[in-house]
Every structure is written in C-alpha cells, then in structure tokens.
Amino acid sequence: MALSAAPGCRAGERGPRWRRPWKLLALGLLSASSVLAAAPGAGAMSREEKRRLGNQVLEMFDHAYSNYMEHAYPADELMPLTCRGRVRGQEPSRGDVDDALGKFSLTLIDTLDTLVVLNKTKEFEEAVKKVIKDVNLDNDIVVSVFETNIRVLGGLLGGHSVAIMLKEKGEYMQWYNGELLHMAKELGYKLLPAFNTTSGLPYPRVNLKFGVRHPEARTGTETDTCTACAGTLILEFAALSRFTGTSIFEEYARKALDFIWEKRQRSSNLVGVTINIHTGDWVRKDSGVGAGIDSYYEYLLKAYVLLGDDSFLERFNTHYDAIMRYISQPPLLLDVHIHKPMLNARTWMDSLLAFFPGLQVLKGDIRPAIETHEMLYQVIKKHNFLPEAFTTDFRVHWAQHPLRPEFAESTYFLYKATGDPYYLEVGKTLIENLNKYARVPCGFAAMKDVRTGSHEDRMDSFFLAEMFKYLYLLFADKEDMIFDIEDYIFTTEAHLLPLWLSTTNQTISKKNTSTEYTELDDSNFDWTCPNTQILFPNDPMFAQSIREPLKNVVDKSCPRGISRAEESLGSGPKPPLRARDFMASNPEHLEILKKMGVSLIHLKDGRVQLVQHAVQAASSLDAEDGLRFMQEMIELSSQQQKEQQLPPRAVQIVSHPFFGRVVLTAGPAQFGMDLSKHKAGTRGFVATIKPYNGCSEITNPEAVKEKIALMQRGQCMFAEKARNIQKAGAIGGIVIDDNEGSSSDTAPLFQMAGDGKNTDDITIPMLFLFNKEGNIILDAIREYEAVEVLLSDKAKDRATIFKDLEMENMDQKSSESDAHKPNSEEAPSDSQDAGAVGEEPEGGGESSAVGDPDPLSAASTASASVSVAQEDPHTSGSAEASAPEPACTPGDSQPQEQNTQTEATSEAHWDSKVQPMESILADWNEDIEAFEMMEKDEL
C-alpha cells in the first residue's frame, strides 16, 4: 500500500476535481513539522543526522541493486545467499509465490522509478535501455494477474511517468519516445483475456503467450480469486487508458470493482477474502484489512484521488465505517465474519495490515493510525522484524519476514502527517535492523525465522521497489529531490502515477448511476479531506500522548483487546468466558458453557470433548459467544500442540569472510544438548567425517576432534551418528540431507528423533540441514578451507562475533609472544574455546519413532479439528486433541508450514548452478570493509 500524501481540500468537500490536490496539505505539513520539531522533549533529529541516514539508505540500495544486476540480471529476482538469479522452473517451486515470476526481469522493471526518486538518473537511463532491449513479454508462462499488474505494468507506467518528466526537464532521456508505454500497452492486452468471465472478475492467473482458455494456456480452470486480486487494478489500468487513450483497460477494471461492491455483505458492509469469479459467492467469509483484501480498500480511496470519481470515495467511506465498527479493536485489527461481524474469525494478525495506518493518514483518521503503528513498532522491537503473522498476545504465529515494506510506508506517512521526529527514529531502527540482521554479501536476505535470525535465499522485487523509496523519502528534504513528489500518487507497489491523468482522456462517466447509496449516513462524509484542524491539534505532544499507553503493550502478560460483545455488556453481566480461562473442574465455567449451548463429554482416557448446539443456547447472543469459545478452543488446542515441538535452530557461518552474515535454518534434535538452554551456543570449525554417513566408527578422529562434524543423512539412526562422532571427540554435529535439492524454503522443518532408547549419553548438539543449506557450507569448505560455524537457538549479533574474533586474536598473539620468551611455560591449549559453552544438559527425551532409519518428527502445523494426524516421510501416527489447560506461556508458536511441490527435474541440481566461491569472495572484500566501518561507527 502506498500514497503520496493526503489530498488538500476544504473540510466537508466531497467531490473535488483534481489538478494539484496535494499542494494545500503540503503547506500544512510543513507548518506542523516546524511546530512539533520545536516542542520540548520532542528530540528533533539534526539535519546532519537526517542527511547521514539518507546517504546510508542510498548505500544500502546500491548494495542490493548492484548485486542484482551483477549476479542475477536478466533473471526475475536475486537469490542473495547463493549469489545467482532465480529463474522459474530451474528452482524448487515455492507455490503461489512464484506466480510473480514471468521471465521478464521483474526486479529491474519494479525498480525503475525508485532510481529516479533516489536521484540516480544516469542509472535510470541505462536501466530503461536494458528493459527496452532485453525484456520479452511474450513468454509461455503462467503468471499472477495481480502481481503482474502491480509490479510489471505498474513498473512500466511508473518508469514512463518519470521518463517523460525527465525529458521535459531537458537533461536526460532526450531520446525517449514512449517505449515503456508501448510495452505497458502490450502487457495490458496480454492481461485482458483473464477478464473473460460473466462477472467481470478476472481469473487469478493468465498465460502471457496463450491467454486463459487456449489448450496450451495451462490455466483458466480456477473458480476463486482474492478480493485484493480482483480489486487492485483500477489505478494501473486507468492510467494505461489515460496515457494511451484506449478506454478498454479502465472499463474492465471498473467492472471488477463494481461487481465486488455489489456483492458486499449488505448488513455489515464488509467483503470476504475470497470470491467465486463466476457466481460471486463468498468462498472465505472472514474479513479484515490484511492479506487478501488490503489493497482493495486502498485502491477505492486512491481511485477517487486520481480519477475524481465520487462513487469510489462513497464506497471507501462505507467500508471504512464498517472496519472501524467491527475490525478495529485498538490497537488491534482483528478479522471478523462478514455475516456475524461481532465474532472474531481468528486470534492472530498478518503483517500486511501494517499498510493500514498509512491509509488512515490519507483518510485523515490520525489517532487509530498512531495507535496501530505503535503496536506494530513494539512487535518489531521485540523480534527485530515484523513476523508474517503474530497473535493477539504478540507471540510469533508465522515466523518468516520477506523484508516487507508496509511498516516503513506507514512510518513515512505518519511523519509527513505529524512532523513528529519520533518517526525518524523509527526509520533509523529499520535501517539498523536491515543492516544488522538481513544484509549479506550479495544483497539483503529475507528472514526465514525472526526468532533465530536464519535467512531465506530470497530478495523480492518489492524490497527495491518500495522499501528504499519510503526510507529515503523519510529522511530527504525537498531540496534533495529532483522533482516534486507531491505531483504523483503512489500505487500499492509504490509506483508513481502523475495526478494530471485525472483530466486526461476522460472517456468514462465518473458517476456509477447503477449503484444506489441510499443507506449511507451523511455524517460518514464529514471531514472527507483531512486538514490541519484534524491532523495537527494545538498540542504538539498529541502523537506522543497517544503512543505512551502502548509503550509496554507487547511485554505485558497476555494482553488482549476487548471484543465489541464484551464492551456491550458493560458493568452488568460478566464478560463471555474465553477459552484460555476455561477450567473443566470449575462449576461456574460449566454453567456458562451450558448457557452457551456447549456440552462437555468426558472420554474414557480422561480427556474431555466439547460440542456446541446453538439451538440449546439461552439466547442468540449466548450462541454467538459459544461459537467464538469453540473456535478459540480449537485454535488454542492447535497452538499448544505446536508449542510442544521444538523451534528451529540456526547455523551461522562466523569465520572470514562471512562474519556471521550467513544464517541457515536448521532442524533441531530431540536428544543431545538443548541449545535453548545454552545461549552462547556451540562454536567451532567444521570437518567432514569418514565414513560420511557416520554409521560406523569414525576413521579420521584426528580431523574431527574438537570440531563440528559434517555427515550425510541415511543408512542408520540419527542417534547412532551422534554417538559415533561424540566418541571421536566432536563437539557437535550437522546432518546434511541426502535428498538432492531439498531446501528449508520449500520443505517443512523436521526434528531429528531418537532411536527409541535412552539418549542421555548424547551430550553434544545435533542439527539437521537440508541439502541446499548444507551445500552452502560444503562449498565454503572447498573454496575456503577453514570454516567456523556457530550452532545456536538464535543467530548471534555480528558485533558480538567481531568482538569474539578480536579477543581470540589477542589471545593468540599473547600465546605466541609467551612462546618466544626464554624459560617460559607452554601456553595452555585454548581448544575448549571452540566447544560448547555452559553446563551439560540433562540429555534428550525418549522418542517412540523406531523401526526406520533416520526417524524424523515433523514440525508441521496441527489441524484445527478434534482428530489430528501428523505425517512425515518415515513415520506416521495420530493423536486425539483435547481441551488444553489454561496457560499464558512465554515464547512463540510455530510458524505455519507450507507443503509445496518441486517443479525442477532431478537433473536440475542446485549445486551445479552455484557461482564459484572464489569469484564471490573477490566481490565481497570491499563490502566487508564497508561493513566493518559501519560496525565501528555504530559502536
């Protein structure tokens, strides 16, 4: 989600015809900034510090962009851990994520207008020439209509917008003759076959060469699409129509929006997440502001800004009123059911809702924007990044973080709206965390798990398209820009579209006369366009006063928002019973269950089963409370089952030239040292054992002693491997999967189980790496013999690693100096420094997984049903789910795992594509020096 600023019009004005609608508010922003900057205690950031941070953003962008161009182009995206391009069909499939890739140099197109925003006009001119010369849009490949629209079509239109602006200025792009616009029109026509439905909603995917229904298209059988997928087209398609004079694109996008509006749930005015493209029936009836719906709301408001059509504003205001009535539970934003909006549909939030405070700035509703943003910032301060999903008590639900820009976007717009220097400090934190935890020698790597700090071999195009735009604009002054950013509106991918399009090629009636709005309350349109009276109260500490109560919200014990139903009860009847508080032995709780129509059945094995019959409830409100209680109980039971399993671990390469920058996701073992109880972890150089499978006595113990042993999976139990290397003197072990091409990117994380015997004798830590991650270490050994790693429950701060290295160097120099002194005693061996730190644990637990070599205990998400089955490649079994004990446990729930299939053939070996380590190391030297300087500056 993105916007440029809030439109400037008079309070209560409903339908302005836009020319330069941002300019009035821009003046208000400047005056507000000066007031807040001078406020006592505001902690205004100096101009020098802002400039330093802006330059740091430029350096970070150069690091990411240059590595993409050097190691990945013309591929769609960069794989920053292996320093190569991601080519669809040559890598294991990641499922729907890969639908964004179309073999059209995605990252370069997505980055075009970012280059101009960052003042890199020469690089922009070179990039445009490459796109014109190299990019082919006629590929036989199935792509996402939504992703191709916002990233590629939007990227081409954004590039065209700034290209004609530069040409008008007279210095750059004098040769440009609309080539990017011609490519955009070609792509637009390739997307149109997706709209060949009776409803006007597009198919979710289209073949760039064959369309949808062609025999060779390999698509066109889908029946469902997400609301955002069908409702996030109007800006790009309307801009294409306005630029070219071809109205068909805007007409198709409007028809899709009209259909979604007509299918909204009339009593709640909410829309669901997924809709049937043929019938218009809601397939998923939960509603929120996050994944699946987010940019639909954004485009309604921005379509009004760009196109000046009142109907879009009326629709947005209607939806917004429903959002604030049902979904907003400050500071939380929780999904609800569209037919029963008082009933929460889930107890967790996804990270995509971080865009919403920015949208609220455009709406002019500043207080809830500040509240939600502050809550999200507290989550970031706890985990360094915003997890893909987190619970209402702020624990990790899905642990990934693909370097999403939505929070940076909202930070920028809140700063523009308030002028509060607090948001500059927030931006500074984002910069520091990216450099500290995500930066790797070949770019920036997505976080596989925010809890361990492990990386994923992924750098999405939106990282360059959006993140660096917002961070640079946050710290840039007006004189730092070569054009006026207020003349443009941002698309959801942060591409720039000029506001003058509102008066160009208007071939479509602005008012949709087929839709009635008689149910709307006129008060819904008060203060439609924000002004200084709303955004900037006389109190310069306004924003701080809103943030202050939320400072410790994440650290409180099981905080939760109060539901609308609870609010309505007031101080009279007691609030509904929550699943987390339920105790089967409490007579009062049993009476409440009966009132809600919930029966409790005692099973023979001592567990209890809960069943609800709504008709047996005392009232409709009690029945609704009972349904919520049952859903909470199912989710709580599933969550507690997940928490019984071990979280992922980290293997961090700490030796030169990696210095902790490469972190690999590792599976834990149910035996041996518990790394969660030994925070320092186990650090040592790695050595390959003989025999490599580790299933018999180690024949090279001298090479393994006091080192971390590398071995291959297969032919015997994991516990047997651990005993053999421990006997040879190893201080730890890493088992590498023998399944060629396997990766933590595409496979669920596994735990290594024991052998059915007592494993207390195993005291060293054991971790499991999939084939791809294991080959990263093996390649490093081949190219750079001495490789040192850290086995831990969470990646170690790189500054600490540098400090440890310095200490080791000082100890080594001291030892060498002592060795040259006459009659000096021999220095004691420091080999133990590389071993496990801390006391020995009590040993791993016993496992029932026996009978097959290498039993694995799958750490997959439990099903939310009474009978839960867990499967893994080696063992299978079932377990009965029972009502969990009430608990408010620390720690995080496991991330949701995804089961995906592999498109790549067995011949497409991962390691055959890896760039030689020598060439990578040669490219890293300069980057390593820069990083060391940055670390010194921070210290």
N, C-alpha and C positions, 0 to 999 in steps of 0.2 A: 504494500500500500504506500502511496506517496501523494503528496500535494505540494504546491509551491508556497502558498500562504493562504490566509483566509480572505474571501472576497470583501472588498470595501464598498459598502452601500449603506444607506440610511437604515436605522433600526426600524423593523417592521416592513421594509420594502420587499416585495415578494418576487417580482419578475424583472430585474434589470436587463437591459440589452447591453451585452458586454463589449467594451472596447479595451480599456486597460483597468479591469476591475480590481486589481491587486493594489493599485497605487495609493489609494486613500488609507488603507490599513497599514501599508508600509510606513507611512509617516507616523501613524500611531505606535507602531512597533519601535521606531527609533526613540520617540519621546519616552515610552515606557522603559526602554532599556536604560536610558540615562538616569531615570528616577531610581530604578532598582539597583543600578550599579553603585549609586551613591548612598544606598541605605546602610545604616550602621549594622555591622555584623554580616553583611552580605558577602564579604570575601571576594570582591571583584578580582578577576584574573587580569594580570597586566597585559598590555598589547604585545610585549616581547614574548611572554609565555604563550599567548594565542598563536603568534607567528611561528614559534618553535614547534608547537603541536601541529600546526598546519603543514609545516615542512616535513614533519615526521610522517604525516599521512601520505604526502607525496612520495616519500622514500618507500613506504610500505606498498603503495600502488605500483611503483616501478619494479619492486621485487616480485610482485605477483604477475604483473603484465609481461615483463621481460622473460620470465621463466616460461610462461605460456607460449610466447612467440618463439622462444629458442627450443623448447623441448616438446611442445605439443602441436603447434600450428602445422597443418590446417585441420587437425582433429578438433572435435567439438569442445572438449574440456581437457584440462591438465590433471594428471594424477601426480600429486606433489611428492608422494613418498618414493615412487619409483621413477620419477622424472621422465615421464613419457605421456603421450596423448591417449585419451580414452576414445577408442573407435568402437562404435556399436557393432556387435557381432563378433568382435575379437576378444571381448572380456566376458566373464560370467555375468549373466543377466541380473539386474537389480530390480526387475519387475517394472512397475509403472514409472519409476524414476527415470528409466532410460527412454521413455517416450518423448523426452525433451530433446534427445539427440537425433539429428537428421542428416549428419554428414554435410553440414553447411557452415562449418567454422563458427559454431554457436557463440563461443566466448568473445571472439573478435567483434561480431556484429553487436552483441549485447553491450560491448564496452565503448562503442564509437562515441556517443555523446559525453560519456564520462571523460574522455580525453580532452574535450573542449572545456568542460566545467573545470577541470584541473589545469587549464592553461597550457595544454600540450598540443598546440595547433599543428606543429610540424609532424608529430607522431600521428595525429588525426588524419592529415592529408595522405600520409603513407598508408595508413590503415584502410582508408576509403579506396585507394587504388588497388590494394590487395583484395578487398571484397569484390570489387567490380571485375577484377581479372580472374580470381580463383574460385569464387563461390558458385556452386551449381545447385539450383533449387529443383531440379527435375530428377531427383533420386527415387529409386524404387524402394521406399522405406516408409513404414507406418509411424506417424508422429502424433503427439497430442495436439489437438486443435487449440486448446487453452494455452499451453506452454509456447507453441509456435507463434501464436498471436502476440502474447505479451513480450516475448524475448526477441523473436526474429522480426516479425512485422513491426513491432514497436521499436526495435533497434534500428531498422532501416529508416523508419519515419523520423525517429529522433536524430539519426545521423543526417538525414536530408534537411531537417529543420535547422540544425546548426551549420550545415554546409552552406545553405543559401544566405544565412546571416553573415557568415564569414566572407562570402563572396561579395555581399553588399558593402562590407567594410573596406574592400579593395586591396587587401594584402595577401590573403590566402584563398585557395580554391577558385582561382580565376578561370581555370579550365573546366570546372564542374558544370554539367549540363543536365542535372536531374537523374543521373544514372541510378542512384539509390532508390529514387521514387519509382523508376521503371521496374526495378527488382521487387519493390514492395507491391506494386500492382500485379506483377506476375504471381507472387506468392498469394496475394489476396484471392486471385482466381483459382488457385490450387486449393484453397480452403473452402471455397463456396460449395463444392459437392457435399460437404458434411451437413449442410443445411437442408438437404433433400428429405425432409420429414414432414408429416402432416401438421405437426405442432409448430414447426419453425425452430424448435430447439435443435442445435447441431449434434451430430454424432460426436462422441468424445475423441475419436481418432480418425485420421484420414491418411491415405497413401498419397505422397506427393506426386507420384507419377500416374497412378491409375485411379485416384479418387476413392470412392467408397464402395460402389456396387459392382465394379468391374470384377470379372472372375479372378484376376490376378491381384486384386487390392488387398486381400488378407484382412479385411476389416469390413464393418458395416453390419455386423450381427449383434452389436451391443444394443441393449434396451435402456440403459440408465446412464445418467451423467450427473455430475455435481452441480449445485446451483451456481457456484462461482464459475465453473467451467463454461456454462451457457450464458452467464450474466456479466462476464468480464470481457466484452468485445466492443462495446459501443465507442470507446474513445479511439481505439486504433482504426476500426472500420469507418467511423465517421470522419476521422482525419484523412484517411485514404480517399474517401469520396470527396471531401472538400478540396484536397490537394489536386485531384485528377479531374474533378467534375463528373465522375461516374457514380451515380447515386445508389447503385445496387448494393454496395457494401453496407452503407448506413442503413438501408431499408431492412436488410437481413438481420443486422444486429438489433435494431429497434423491435422487430417482430419477436425475437427471442426474449427480450426484456418484457415486452407486453404480455407474453404468454406466462412468464413466471409470476408477474404481478397478478394476473387473473387467477392463478392457481394458489395464491397465498391462502393461509387458513384465515377465514374471514372474522372469526370471533377473537382471535389473538393477534391478527395481522403479522404473523411470523411465517417464515418459509422453512422448509426442511433442508436437510443436507443433500439428499439425492432424489432425483425425479425421473420418472419414466418419460423418455423423449417422444413416445408415440401416444400415450394416453394422458400424460400429465399427472398421473397418480404419484403421490409422495412415497418413495421406497424407504427412505430413512426419515423418520418423523421427528428427530431431535433437531433443535435449533440453537445456534449460538452465534458468536462473531469470529470464530476461529476457522480452522481448516474446513474447506468445502463450501463456505458461504461468504467469508470475509470480504473479498473484493467486489462481490455483487453490491453490497451496501456502498462501498467506496465509489463505484462507477455511477451509481444513481446520482450522488451529490456532485461528482465531478462532471458528469454529462450536463447537468444544469449549468455549471460554471462555464464549460467550454462551448456548449451549444445554445444556452439561453432558453431552454425549454422548461416552462413552469411545471409540467407534469412530472418530470424527474425529481424536482425538489419536493413536490407534494408526496410522491411515493416514498422518498427517503425520510421525510419527516414522520410519515405514518409508521414506517418500520422503526425509526429511532425511538418514537414514543413507546412502542412495544418492547424494544430492547431495554430501555431504562425502567420499564414497569416490571418486566419478568426476569430478564437475563442478568441485569446489573444488580449485584449484591455487594456493594462497595466494601473493600476494594476489588472483590472478585467479579468475574464474568463467567457464570456457570450455564451450561447448556440445559435447556428445558424441553419438554414435549410440546409440540405445536398445538395439540388438542387439549392438553392439560398443562398450561404454562406455569402453574404454581408448583409443578412437580419437576424437580431436578432430574435430568437424564443421566448425569454422571457426576462423579465426585473429583474430577480432575480437569485441568485446563491445558490446552496445547499452546505452543509458543507463537503460533501465527496470530493470535489475538493481540500480540504486542503492537500491532499496527493501529489498534483502535484508539488509543489516546491521541495519536496524530490526526485521525479523522474527526475526533471530538473537538480538536483545535479548529478545524475548518468549520465545523458546525457552530463553534462558539461556546461550547459547554465545557468550561475550563476546569471546574472543580473535580468532577469524576475523572477527567483526563490526568490530573495531577495525582489523584489517589491510586489509580490503577498503575500508572507509570512507576510510582514509588514502590508499590508492592512488587512489581517485576524487578526493580533495581535491587531490592533486598534479596530476592531469589538469586540474582546474578552475583551479588556479593558473597553469598553462601557457596555457590558452585562454580564461580568464575565465568560461566556462560549460562544462558537460559536453556534448560533442558527442553527437549522436544515436547514433553508433557510433564506436569507436576500436579500433585494432589492438592486438595483444599487445605491440608495442613503442611504444604510446601515441601513434601518429600518428592524425590525423583520417581516419575512414573515411566517415562521413556527417557533413556539417558543420553541419546545422541544429540549432537548440535552441529548442523551442517553450515555453520557460520552465517546464520540468517541475519538480515539487515533490519528487520521490522522495529526492533527496540531502538536502534540508532536513529531510525527515521522519526519515531515519536519524540526522541530526545531533541532532535534538531528543531522540530516544530514547536515543542513546548518552550524551547529557548527563544524562538522567534516571537512567540506569543507573550512571554512574560519578561524576557530580558534578564531572567534570574541567572547569575553566574554559577549557581549550583549545577545547572545542566551542562556547563562547560566542564566541570569536574567529573560529571558522569561520563561525558565523552572521553575525557582523559583516561578514566578507568577502562573503558572499552579498548582504547588504543594499547594500554599497557597489557591487558589480558591477551589480546591478539598476538602481540609480540612475544609475550612470555610463554604462552601455552600452545598457540596454534602455528607459529612461524616455524617453518622447516627450510632446509637449504634450497629446495626447489619451489618455494611458494608458501602458501598457508594451507594447512590440512584441517579438514573437518574433525570434530571431536567424536570419536566412537563412543566414549563414555565420559561424561563430565565428572564422574566421581573418581575415576582412576587417572584421567588425563590422557588416555590412549587415543591414538589418531586413526582416522579412516583415510584411505588413499583417494581423496576426493576434494576438489575445489570447484564448486558450482559456478556457473557463469554469473549468477546474480550477485556473487560476492564482489566482482569487479564492477558490475552494472550499478549497484546500489550502495553497498557499504561505504566505499571510498567517496562517493558523491556526498552522502549525508555527513560523514565525518569531516570532510574538507569544508563543506558549506557551514558547518557548525562553528568552525574557527576562523573562517575567512571574513574579512571586511569587504565593504562594497568596492573599494579601490583594488582589491585583489582579483576581481572578476573582469573578464574582457567583454562581458555583455551583461545586460540586466536580467537576472534570473526571474524577476517579477513579471516578465513578459511571457512566461511559459507556465504551463501546468504539468505536473509530473503524472505519468501513468503509474500503474501498480508496480511496474518494473523500473520506475524512476526514469523513464524516457521522457524527453522534452517535446511538448507539442505547443506551438505558438497560439496565444489567445486570439489572434486576429482571424483564426479559422472560423470563429463564431459568425462572422459577417461575410464569409466567402462561400460561393456555390451553394446557397441555401435552397435546395430542391425539394425539401420535405417540410410539410406542415409542422409547426412547432407544437401545436396542441393536439393531444390524442383525444379526439371527441368521442371515441368508442368507450371510454372508461369514465365511470361516474365516481365522484369523490364526496357524495352527499353525507357519508358517515363521518367526515373529518370535522374536528373541532377547530374553529378559527384560532383559538389560543395556541394551537400547535405551531402556528407560524410566527408567533411573537419572537422578535429578535432573530429573525432568519439569518441576517447577515451580522456577524459579530462586530462590535465597535469597542472603543476604549472604555466605555462605561461598564461593559460586561467583562472584558478580558483584563482590564487593568484597574482594579479598585484603588482607592486612595491610599490604602495601607500597602506600603512597599514590601511588607513581610507576608503578604497574602499567601503566596505559594508555600512558604516555609511553614506557616501555621496549619496548612492542610497536610503537609508531609509529616510533621512532627509526631502525631499519634501513630504513624505507621512505621516508625524507625525500627522497632523491635518486633514487628508482626511475625516475621519468619522464625524468630528464635523462641517465640512463646510456645508453651506446651500445648500441642494440638489445637491451634486456633482454628476457628471456623466461622463462616458468615451465618447470620440468622436468616432463615428462609422467610419468604413472604407469608407462608401459612403461620409460622411461629409469631411473626410480627402482629398478625391479625388477632392472635389470642390475647395479646397484651398481658395484663397482670391478673387476668381471671383464671381460666383453666390452665393446667400445666401444659408446657410445650410438648409436641409429639415425641415419643420415645425414639431415640436414634440407635442404630444397630451397634455402634461402638460402645454404647452404655448398657446394652441388654445383658441380663444375667438370668439363666434358666431357673435358678433357685430362688429368685425374688418374686414373692406372691403378687406384689403390686405390678411388676412388669408383666406377669402372666395375665392379670386382669386387663391391662392396657392392650395386650395382644388380642384378647378375646373381643374387646371393643372395636378393634381394627379389622376383625374378621380373620385373624391369623390363628391357626391351630398348631399346637405343638405336639408332636408324636415322638415318644421315647422308643428308640430302636433297641434290639436285643444286645448289641455290642456296647451300649452305654451312651451312644450319641443321640442327638435329637434332630428331628426333621421338621421343617416349618412349611406350612401350606396355607395359602390365603384364598378365601372365598369372599369376594367383595359383597355379595348379597347378604352375607351374615354380619356385615359391619353395622354399627349402631347408626351411622349416618354416612352421607356421601363424602363429607369431609374426613371422617374416620377411615373410610375405604381408601381415599387418596393417600392418607398418612400410612395406611397399611401397605399400599403398593410401593411407596417410597422406602418404607422399612425393609421390605423384601428385597428390593433392588440393592439397597445399601448392604444388606446381609450377604447377598451373593458376591458383591464386589469386595466386601471386607474379607470374606472367606477365601476368595481367589487371591487377594493381596497377601494374606497371611501365609498361604501355601507357597507363594513365590518367595516370601521373605525367609522361609526355612532353607532355601537353597543359597549356595554361596555366590557372592557377586563376582564379576570378572576381576582379573588381576592385570598387572602391567609389566611388560618387559621393556625397559628403557635403555637404549644404547648410549653410554655415557663417555666412552673414550673418544679421542680425537679422530675424525673431525666432527663427530656428531654432537658431543657435549650435551646429551640429553634431549636433543631436538626430535629424535625419532622414538615414538612410544607405540608399542604394539599391543593390541588387545590379546590377552592370554586367558585360557580356561584354567580354573583352579583344580586342586585335587582334594579329595575327601580324606586325605591322610597326610602325614608329614607336618612340617612347620606351618602354622597358621599365620600367614603374612599380615592379617589384620591385627594381630596381637604383637607384631614386631614391626613397629612403624618405620624403623630405619631400613628394613628390608635386608636382602642378601645381595652383596655386590662382589663381582669377580670377573675374571677373564673366562671366555668360553673355550671349550675344547671338544672336538668330535671324538667319540669313543669308538673302540674296536672290541667286539663286533658292533656295527652301527645300530643294530636292533636292541642291544643291551640285554639280551635274553640269556646270556651265559656270563661266566666270569670275564671281567674286563682284562684284555691282554695288553693295554697300554696305560697301566695305572700311573706311571710317572708323568704322563701328559695330562692326566685327569686330576691328580691330587691338588687340592686347594683351588680347584676351578669349578665352573658351572658346566656340567656335561650336556652335550647335544646328542640326541639319539632319535631314531626313527620309530614311528608307531608301528605296531604289528608283531605277530608271532608269539607274544606272551603277555601276561598281565602287566598293567602299569606298576603295580606294587613290586613285582619281581624286578622290573627295570630299576626302580628306585633303590631296592636293596643292593643290587649289584654295583651301582655307581657309588652308593654310600660306602660300601665295603672297599672300593678302590680309592676312597679319600675325597670324593667330590663334595662340594659344599652346597650343591643344588643341581637341579636337572630341568632341562627343557625337552619335551617330547614334541617332535615335528610330524605333522600328519603326512602319511604316505599317499594320500589321495591327491593326485596331481591337480593343481589349480584350485584347490579348496581355499576359502578365504572367510575371515570373520565378517567381511562386507555382505556376504550372501548366505552364510550358514548360521544357524542358531549356536550360541555359545554352549559348550559342553563342560561338564565336570568329570574329572577322572575318578572313577570309583575304585574301591579296594578290591581285594581278591576273596572276600568272604571270611578271611581270617583276622586275627588281631594284628593291627598295623602300628601298634605303639612303638615298635622297634624302629620305625622310619622317622627320623628327626630332621631331615633336610627338606627344603621346599621343592615342590614339583609343579611345573606349569606346562600347559599344552598350547602349542601354536599351530594354526592351520598352515597348510603348505605354502601359501603366498607369503605370509608373515615370516615363516621360518626361513624361506629362501632369501629374504632381505638380510638376515644375519649371516647365512651361508655365503652369500655374495660378498658381504663386507669382509668376511674372513679370507676369501680367495684374493681379494684386491688389497686388503689392508690387514695383514696377518693378526695383529694383536687387537682383539675386540673385547671391550669390557662392557658388561651389562649390569643393570640393577633389577632384581626381582622384588616387586613390592605390591602392596594392595592399591597404591595410587602413585602416579608419576611424581617424581621429586622435582622441586623447584630448581631451575637451571642455575640460578645464582648460588644455591647451596652446593650444586655439583662443582661449579668453578671453585668455590671455597675449599671443598674437599680435595680437589686436584692440587690446589696451591699448597695445602697442608701436606699432602703426600710428597710433593716435590721438595718442600722444605725438609721433611723427614729424611728423604733420600739423600739430599745434599749434605745434611748433618751426618748421616751414616757414612757417606763417602769421605767426609772430612775427618771423622774419627778413625776411619780405616787407615789413613795416611799418617796418623800420629804414632811416634815410637812408643813401644810397650803398651799400646792401647789394647783394651779388651775387645774382642769381636762383638760387633753390634748385634743385638738380639734381632731375630727374624721378625718381620712385620707381616708375615704371610697371613696371620689371622685377621688383619685389617680387611682382607677381601672376603672374609667369611660372613656367616650370619651374625647379626648383632642382636644382643639381648639373650635372655634365658631360653632354654629349650622348652618348647611347649609340652603339653601332656600327651601329645600324639593324636592321630586322626581317629575318627569314629569308624565303626564297623559298617560294612556295606553288604547288602543281600544280593548284589549283582554278581553272579557266579556262572560258570559254565562256558563262557565265550571269552576269547582273548580281548584285551583292552576294553573292558566294560565301561561304557560312558553313561553318565547320569545327565539326561537332557535338562537344561535350564530354560525350558520354554514356558510360555505363559499358560496358566491353567485356564481351562474352560469355565465360563460362568454358569455352570449347571450343577445339579446335585451329584451326578456321577462324572468324575474327572478321569480321563485316561491320558497317560504320558507315554510317548513313544520315542525311541531312539534307534539308531541303526543296529544296535546289538541286543538290547533287552527291551521288554515291554511289560506293562502291568497296569493295574488300575487301582484307584483309591477312592473311597467314599468321602464326599465333602460333608462336613458337619458344621454346626453353628460354632463360630470361633469364640474364644474367650475375649472379653473386652480388654483392649490394650491400647496404649498410646506409646508405641515403641519408637526409639530413635532409629535413625538410619533411613535408607531409601528402599522403595520397592523396585523390583527388577524391571528393566525396560521391556517393552513389548517386542517380541522377536518376530521376524518375518520369514516365511518359508518361500524361497524363490527357486526357480529352475535355472539351469545353465543353458544358454544359447550356444556357447562356444563349443566346437567339436573337440574331441580328445586330442587331436593333433595340434590344437592352438594352445601350446604350453605357455604358461605365464612367463617362466624364466627365459624363454627364447626371445622375449621382446624387451627384456630389461636392458637399459643402457649400461655399458661397461662402467664399473665403479671408478676407474681412473679418470675418465672424462668428467664424471660427476664431481669427483673431488677437486679437479682442477678448477671447476666453476665455483666451488664453494669457498675457496680461500678468501676472496675479497669479502664475501658475505660474512664469514666467520669473524674477520677483523672488525667489520662494522658492528656485528652483534656484541663483541667484547667491549667495544667503545660504548655501546648503548648500555650494557650492564654496569660499566663504571660510572656512567652519568647517573643511572638510577641509584647506585649506592651512594 
